[in-house]
Amino acid sequence: QGANPESYAGHNKPSTADWLGLARTRTEELTAMRPIACLPPCILLVASTAIAAAYALSPPVSLVGGRVVTPPISLLMYDGPGRTLGQVAFPAVSLLFGCVAPAFFRDLRRVTGAAHPGLVATSAAAFAGLAVVGAVPLQRDVPAVMRGEARLGADSVLHQSAAAVFFAAAIAHMALWMRLCVTAPPASPLSYRVGWRSALFKGACAVTSVFPLPAAFLLHPASPARRVLSLSEADAGGLQQYCLVLCVASFFASYSVELAGALDPAGEQRESKRD
């Protein structure tokens, strides 16, 4: 019942009933998933959609050295439609995590028998900072500030400080979670030995978030992409920021795996059967 038709030998072609059994099994697994486990992927969806829309709707950004192809996210959202997008999307992302956090950390404490205040504090700081980043964009005359024709305002200082808090707290949170996966008892559902797929994905996100290799390759003087895309050193900050935001959002989005599996008794049983 519900056997994978691909597991049949070439001599025994799976029947329609086999395919229907597999479809029924997969449907039961999806319908049995905790509704809250569907929320973390929305963090990645909302953030990436807002950034892509702001990039498409914002006018070209020009600095002293010329046009910037990949400007930092803040320069996509300081004015025009991008400003409104940021003011709505980033606080919404923080709200999404706020809806997930109580259940996530409650279940985490139940499974591990510990409160993990470091994970709670760093995630709270990260998403509080993100909410401020969106709610308080850079000042509207920030291009004049970059040309030395205007002074940096309090809103820009607050925006940049909140962004620093977000990035620092998010990186610290990822490091703490990876330490938990490594130090958990071998039989724990949170151990990298058990949930190795999730640990591998999160580890890749954590490492890539602090690894500027993609931007370094694109901006290398010998890189053909630099000539084709007309990239300059001014684009480095934007490229690295896109990479960091994508890694952080993907990391938190992947908590859906734990909510549906390791932190959910019913989901843990389904995962063990699948493995």
Buried (B, 14 or more C-beta within 10 A) or exposed (E): EEEEBEEEEEEEEBEEEBEEBBEEBEEEBEEEBBEBBBBBBBBBBBBBEBBEBBBEEBEEBBBEEEEBBBBBBBBBBBBBBBBBBBBBBBBBBBEBBBBBBEBBBEBBBEBBEEEBEBBBBBBBBBBBBBBBBBBBBBBBBBBEBBEEEEEEBEBBEBBBBBBEBBBBBBBBBBBBBBEBBEEBEEEBBBBBBBBEBBBEBBBBBBEBBBBBEEBEEBBEEEBEEBEEEEBBEBBBBBBBBBBBBBBBBBBBBBBBBBBBBBBBEEBBEBBEEEE
